[in-house]
Amino acid sequence: MVAGASALCTPTSDASPPALSDISVTARPDGTAEVTWSTNESAASTLVVDGVDWPADLDGRQHTAVVTGLRPLSTHGFHVR
């Protein structure tokens, strides 16, 4: 190495996705819902409701997404990715 130069070591890639836990939904009569969940490592997450993406926190282990425009008294499918 040249005098005054610094070394850089890159980490190995993380091949396993973060594990989800503590998923909670608070539905409100005004057609909104708040969905919260945790991951076991910092991760960007997106909530998908009826095929529509709802962004959550960009990074961290605790995540929240607020969904609007839901029909009251209706069932809506969702998943986190």
C-alpha positions as CSV (number, residue, x, y, z in Angstrom):
1,M,0.0,0.0,0.0
2,V,1.2,3.5,-0.8
3,A,2.2,5.7,2.2
4,G,-0.8,7.8,3.4
5,A,-3.4,5.5,1.7
6,S,-6.2,4.0,3.6
7,A,-7.6,0.5,3.4
8,L,-11.3,-0.3,2.6
9,C,-12.9,-3.5,3.6
10,T,-16.4,-4.2,2.2
11,P,-18.8,-6.4,4.3
12,T,-20.4,-9.6,2.9
13,S,-23.9,-9.2,1.6
14,D,-26.9,-10.1,3.8
15,A,-28.6,-13.0,2.0
16,S,-31.5,-13.5,4.4
17,P,-34.5,-11.2,4.6
18,P,-35.4,-9.5,7.8
19,A,-37.9,-11.4,10.0
20,L,-41.2,-9.7,10.7
21,S,-43.0,-9.7,14.0
22,D,-45.5,-7.8,16.2
23,I,-47.8,-6.9,13.2
24,S,-50.7,-4.8,14.4
25,V,-53.6,-3.1,12.6
26,T,-55.7,-0.3,13.9
27,A,-58.6,0.3,11.6
28,R,-60.7,3.5,12.0
29,P,-64.2,4.2,10.9
30,D,-63.0,7.1,8.8
31,G,-61.5,4.8,6.2
32,T,-57.9,4.9,7.4
33,A,-55.8,2.2,9.1
34,E,-52.4,2.3,10.8
35,V,-50.3,-0.8,10.4
36,T,-47.2,-1.3,12.6
37,W,-44.6,-4.1,12.6
38,S,-41.1,-4.9,13.7
39,T,-38.1,-6.4,12.0
40,N,-35.1,-8.1,13.6
41,E,-32.7,-5.8,11.7
42,S,-32.8,-2.4,10.2
43,A,-34.7,-2.6,6.9
44,A,-36.7,-0.5,4.5
45,S,-40.3,-1.8,4.2
46,T,-43.4,-1.3,2.2
47,L,-47.0,-2.3,3.1
48,V,-49.0,-3.6,0.2
49,V,-52.8,-3.3,0.7
50,D,-55.1,-4.7,-2.1
51,G,-52.1,-4.5,-4.5
52,V,-51.3,-0.8,-3.7
53,D,-47.9,0.1,-2.1
54,W,-48.0,2.2,1.0
55,P,-44.4,3.3,2.0
56,A,-43.4,2.9,5.6
57,D,-40.3,4.2,7.4
58,L,-37.2,4.1,5.2
59,D,-35.0,2.4,7.7
60,G,-35.1,1.1,11.2
61,R,-36.6,-1.8,13.1
62,Q,-40.0,-0.3,14.0
63,H,-42.2,0.4,11.1
64,T,-45.5,2.3,10.6
65,A,-47.7,2.9,7.5
66,V,-51.0,4.8,7.4
67,V,-53.4,3.7,4.7
68,T,-56.2,6.0,3.6
69,G,-59.3,5.7,1.3
70,L,-60.4,2.3,2.7
71,R,-64.1,1.4,2.5
72,P,-65.6,1.0,6.0
73,L,-66.9,-2.4,6.9
74,S,-64.8,-4.1,4.2
75,T,-62.0,-6.6,4.4
76,H,-58.7,-5.7,2.8
77,G,-55.8,-8.0,2.2
78,F,-52.3,-6.9,3.0
79,H,-48.7,-8.0,3.3
80,V,-45.3,-6.4,4.1
81,R,-42.3,-6.6,1.8
